[in-house]
Amino acid sequence: MKTYTVADLLKQDTNSLHEVEVKGWVRTFRANRFIALNDGSTLNNIQCVVDFESMDDVLLKRITTGAAVHIVGELTESQGKGQSVEIQVSKITVLGDSDPEAYPIQPKKHSFEFLRENAHLRTRTSTFSAVMRLRSSLSFAIHKYFNENGFYYMHTPIITGSDAEGAGEMFRVSALDAKNPPLTEAGEVDYKEDFFGKETNLTVSGQLEAETYAMSLGKVYTFGPTFRAENSNTSRHLAEFWMIEPEVAFMDLDGNMDLAEDFMKYVLKYVLDNNPEDLEFLNDRLLQEEKTKPQAERSEMSLIEKIKFVVDNNFKRVSYTEAIDILRNSKPNKKKKFKYLIEEWGADLQSEHERFLVEKHFNCPVILFDYPANIKAFYMRLNEDGKTVRAMDILFPGIGEMVGGSQREERLDVLKEKMAALDIDEKELWWYLDLRKYGTAVHSGFGLGFERLVMFATGMSNIRDVIPYPRTPQNAEF
């Protein structure tokens, strides 16, 4: 006999009903008669109806919330509301018992903070099972998009000797004795005695290495874990997170903006088409949450409306200089409603400014480009004006910046000057400079924090709730 998933069973035609078997976890067991069974394949449970008079009492007592069971029975047309079929149980085997008194995930509402403390079990709730199925679908869509568009998947190093972003907030990788490390004559830690013979860290980005492969394979992308030792406990920061970073040879900033827009629309349309149940559930959850907020803080769009807003609208392309003029002359700025007032060119835009441009001024996703050089990374191509770089950021409703990218600086002399100004040692990045010596060419790429994308697609407000096991300051549980 074939074992079905709950998702498969709920799609069965009532005209072809038959004996089935299914395995899953008990969500609830009511009146010693009705088991709500879920196996993770769908948001929905299937109702399994037990004839308690023919069942052993000892067995019935073992059917508790959280228990793993194997059920055999007849799939029949449901007598109740909410689903078309149910199972009339003929046989139950308890595969794994669950202590009803100790089991943390009870059939009631739990706070997200409580569920983070029980992250190994939180996907047994409807919200987190929906979030993680969407995360999986987005991952697949990302690989599918790049595969269909001629990109090669590259695994960039996790351990690196360079700091791609110049952030300086990196996790050190060392095999030295922490209590008694070897020292130089100057009394400093002698990293020449370390495993790699130099100071190494966990990577914050695979971009620089991806550039090297783009300059031989043409189109590549990375999709892997990255790390930042930023001591921040906000709802937007993780110490370990995943990044998507495509790099393309012979592509300028305009091509980069085209690629990023097409990519974002593709992956979000994929979940609209393939995860309708999970999106509807999360949409309804968010609508209920919005009702508890003051009117002024409520979102004007539902979750599904935000996703369709991105998929259905052309992205507006606006220079940083034009955006600054718009913001400087806006009502929120003139009436001092912005927390960070825009007074002069060169200001680093905050989320409130980015959302104003998207949600109020243009009413569509926005791509800002040509940013001031002094607020962007050293590898971005300097414009002819000498003060801006060929950078771009994509802004979404409700979240602000989603994607950051640029045309890379392909001119050796200019790149050296920028590195010298920022005190970046050429010896550390000799291989990166080599790309500008041997067949240099225009090339571009962008980075997208995967968890930020999952937050947007699920409506979750805390980044800790869109990754299986969040790593944050003072927290490396599980």
Helices and strands as residue ranges (DSSP letters): E 3-4, H 6-10, G 14-16, E 19-30, E 34-38, E 46-49, G 52-54, H 57-62, E 68-77, E 85-96, H 112-117, G 122-124, H 126-148, E 152-153, E 159-160, E 172-173, G 191-193, E 200-202, H 207-217, E 219-227, E 240-249, H 253-274, H 276-291, G 295-297, H 303-312, E 316-319, H 320-328, H 331-334, H 351-355, I 356-362, E 366-372, G 373-375, E 388-396, E 400-407, H 412-421, H 430-434, E 443-449, H 450-458, G 463-465
